Amino acid sequence: MAEKTSTGLDANIAGALCYAPFIGWVAALVLFIVEKDKGVKWHAVQGLLLALALGVISWVMALTVILLILSPFVWVAGLILQLVVAVKVYQGKTIKLPVIANWADKITAKISH
């Protein structure tokens, strides 16, 4: 049986929700605010940072016509990344994304004190 968190969700489901395409950033924000489990909170921070990074990349690419043409490919790659991470976290694995995971470590270390 999976470990339950303070929100009543299984830890793997709560963590996976943080990366769900389209709704992940909302779930991550809610879980970041209400969840007490440090592991889920870490996934919430990394999920929020991933969504922010994908949003910034899309916005920057929209600034020029040439990059705008590539934007759908980046969007699809981001969608695939979110799906892969969500599935891996659901399976009980922790995926540390380059750069973003380091920021998530620092942020969760500050809030857990």
C-alpha positions in Angstrom: 0.0 0.0 0.0 1.3 3.4 -0.9 2.2 6.0 1.7 -0.6 8.6 2.3 0.3 12.3 2.6 -1.3 15.0 4.8 -3.8 15.7 1.9 -5.0 12.0 1.9 -3.5 11.3 -1.5 -0.9 8.6 -2.1 2.5 10.2 -2.2 3.2 8.9 -5.8 -0.1 10.3 -7.0 0.4 13.7 -5.4 3.9 13.9 -6.8 2.7 12.9 -10.3 0.0 15.5 -10.3 2.6 18.2 -10.0 3.8 17.4 -13.5 0.5 16.7 -15.2 0.3 18.5 -18.5 -2.0 21.5 -18.5 -3.0 21.2 -14.9 0.3 20.4 -13.3 1.2 23.9 -12.3 -2.2 24.4 -10.6 -1.9 21.1 -8.7 1.7 21.8 -7.9 0.8 25.3 -6.5 -2.0 23.8 -4.4 0.1 20.9 -3.1 3.0 23.3 -2.4 0.7 25.4 -0.2 -1.2 22.7 1.7 1.0 19.6 1.7 3.2 18.7 4.7 5.1 15.8 3.0 8.6 17.0 2.1 8.8 14.7 -0.9 5.6 15.9 -2.4 6.5 19.5 -1.6 9.8 19.0 -3.5 7.9 17.7 -6.5 5.5 20.6 -6.3 8.5 23.1 -6.4 10.2 21.2 -9.3 6.8 21.0 -11.1 6.2 24.7 -10.7 9.8 25.5 -11.9 9.4 23.3 -14.9 6.1 24.9 -15.9 7.6 28.3 -15.4 10.7 27.4 -17.5 8.4 26.0 -20.3 6.3 29.2 -20.2 9.3 31.5 -20.4 10.8 29.5 -23.3 7.5 29.7 -25.2 7.2 33.4 -24.5 10.8 34.1 -25.7 10.3 32.0 -28.8 7.2 33.9 -29.7 9.2 37.1 -29.9 10.6 36.3 -33.3 9.1 34.8 -36.3 11.9 32.2 -36.8 11.7 31.0 -33.3 7.9 31.1 -33.4 8.0 28.4 -36.1 10.0 26.1 -33.7 7.6 26.9 -30.8 5.2 23.9 -31.5 8.2 21.5 -31.3 9.3 22.9 -28.0 5.7 22.7 -26.7 5.4 19.1 -27.7 8.8 18.3 -26.2 7.7 20.0 -22.9 4.5 18.0 -23.0 6.4 14.7 -23.4 8.8 15.7 -20.6 5.9 16.4 -18.3 4.3 13.1 -19.1 7.5 11.1 -18.7 8.3 12.7 -15.3 4.7 12.3 -14.1 4.7 8.6 -15.0 8.2 8.0 -13.4 7.1 9.8 -10.2 3.9 7.7 -10.1 6.1 4.6 -10.3 7.9 5.8 -7.2 11.0 7.2 -8.8 12.4 10.7 -8.3 13.5 12.4 -11.5 15.9 15.3 -10.9 15.7 17.6 -13.9 19.0 19.5 -14.7 19.3 22.9 -13.0 15.6 22.8 -11.9 16.2 20.1 -9.4 19.0 22.2 -7.8 16.7 25.1 -7.4 14.0 22.8 -6.0 16.5 21.5 -3.4 17.4 25.0 -2.4 13.8 26.3 -2.1 12.5 23.3 -0.2 15.5 23.5 2.2 14.7 27.1 2.9 11.0 26.4 3.6 11.5 23.4 5.7 13.5 25.4 8.4 
